[in-house]
Amino acid sequence: MLWYAWVFLVVAIIAAILGFGGIAGAAMGIAKILFVVFLVLFLISLFAGRRRAI
């Protein structure tokens, strides 16, 4: 999932350089959402793994 966030970030940067503002904004929004989802899932799995070990 983190890979998709990076891909959308790169697409947003390339689109912004080429002047496609709408596409760049949409890709950046998707990248932000995917990164937050990845971070939340990582934290949940981190805490769930600690609970089982104890």
Short mmCIF file of the C-alpha atoms (twelve columns), coordinates in Angstrom:
data_MODEL
# 
_entry.id   MODEL 
# 
loop_
_atom_site.group_PDB 
_atom_site.id 
_atom_site.type_symbol 
_atom_site.label_atom_id 
_atom_site.label_alt_id 
_atom_site.label_comp_id 
_atom_site.label_asym_id 
_atom_site.label_seq_id 
_atom_site.Cartn_x 
_atom_site.Cartn_y 
_atom_site.Cartn_z 
_atom_site.pdbx_PDB_model_num 
ATOM 1  C CA . MET A 1  0.000  0.000   0.000   1 
ATOM 2  C CA . LEU A 2  2.877  2.330   0.697   1 
ATOM 3  C CA . TRP A 3  4.066  1.620   -2.842  1 
ATOM 4  C CA . TYR A 4  0.794  3.005   -4.261  1 
ATOM 5  C CA . ALA A 5  1.142  6.143   -2.144  1 
ATOM 6  C CA . TRP A 6  4.612  6.714   -3.605  1 
ATOM 7  C CA . VAL A 7  3.353  6.081   -7.146  1 
ATOM 8  C CA . PHE A 8  0.536  8.619   -6.786  1 
ATOM 9  C CA . LEU A 9  2.969  11.107  -5.257  1 
ATOM 10 C CA . VAL A 10 5.303  10.772  -8.244  1 
ATOM 11 C CA . VAL A 11 2.362  11.102  -10.648 1 
ATOM 12 C CA . ALA A 12 1.265  14.251  -8.822  1 
ATOM 13 C CA . ILE A 13 4.731  15.789  -9.005  1 
ATOM 14 C CA . ILE A 14 5.091  15.013  -12.728 1 
ATOM 15 C CA . ALA A 15 1.603  16.346  -13.455 1 
ATOM 16 C CA . ALA A 16 2.343  19.528  -11.501 1 
ATOM 17 C CA . ILE A 17 5.570  20.073  -13.450 1 
ATOM 18 C CA . LEU A 18 3.727  19.614  -16.743 1 
ATOM 19 C CA . GLY A 19 0.972  22.011  -15.670 1 
ATOM 20 C CA . PHE A 20 -1.931 19.651  -15.119 1 
ATOM 21 C CA . GLY A 21 -3.215 21.188  -11.865 1 
ATOM 22 C CA . GLY A 22 -6.406 19.143  -11.525 1 
ATOM 23 C CA . ILE A 23 -4.708 15.818  -12.071 1 
ATOM 24 C CA . ALA A 24 -1.864 16.775  -9.743  1 
ATOM 25 C CA . GLY A 25 -4.297 17.738  -6.989  1 
ATOM 26 C CA . ALA A 26 -6.268 14.532  -7.340  1 
ATOM 27 C CA . ALA A 27 -3.159 12.348  -7.335  1 
ATOM 28 C CA . MET A 28 -1.771 14.181  -4.312  1 
ATOM 29 C CA . GLY A 29 -5.051 13.674  -2.451  1 
ATOM 30 C CA . ILE A 30 -5.023 9.953   -3.209  1 
ATOM 31 C CA . ALA A 31 -1.394 9.701   -2.092  1 
ATOM 32 C CA . LYS A 32 -2.207 11.412  1.212   1 
ATOM 33 C CA . ILE A 33 -5.180 9.141   1.874   1 
ATOM 34 C CA . LEU A 34 -3.212 5.984   1.067   1 
ATOM 35 C CA . PHE A 35 -0.342 7.075   3.290   1 
ATOM 36 C CA . VAL A 36 -2.667 7.709   6.235   1 
ATOM 37 C CA . VAL A 37 -4.393 4.348   5.716   1 
ATOM 38 C CA . PHE A 38 -0.985 2.634   5.565   1 
ATOM 39 C CA . LEU A 39 0.137  4.386   8.745   1 
ATOM 40 C CA . VAL A 40 -3.030 3.428   10.636  1 
ATOM 41 C CA . LEU A 41 -2.794 -0.214  9.528   1 
ATOM 42 C CA . PHE A 42 0.878  -0.293  10.509  1 
ATOM 43 C CA . LEU A 43 0.135  1.034   13.990  1 
ATOM 44 C CA . ILE A 44 -2.740 -1.420  14.471  1 
ATOM 45 C CA . SER A 45 -0.573 -4.368  13.431  1 
ATOM 46 C CA . LEU A 46 2.263  -3.138  15.639  1 
ATOM 47 C CA . PHE A 47 0.083  -2.979  18.742  1 
ATOM 48 C CA . ALA A 48 -1.731 -6.218  17.914  1 
ATOM 49 C CA . GLY A 49 1.601  -8.015  17.574  1 
ATOM 50 C CA . ARG A 50 2.756  -6.766  20.957  1 
ATOM 51 C CA . ARG A 51 -0.416 -7.939  22.622  1 
ATOM 52 C CA . ARG A 52 0.036  -11.509 21.392  1 
ATOM 53 C CA . ALA A 53 3.675  -11.655 22.492  1 
ATOM 54 C CA . ILE A 54 2.841  -10.818 26.117  1 
# 
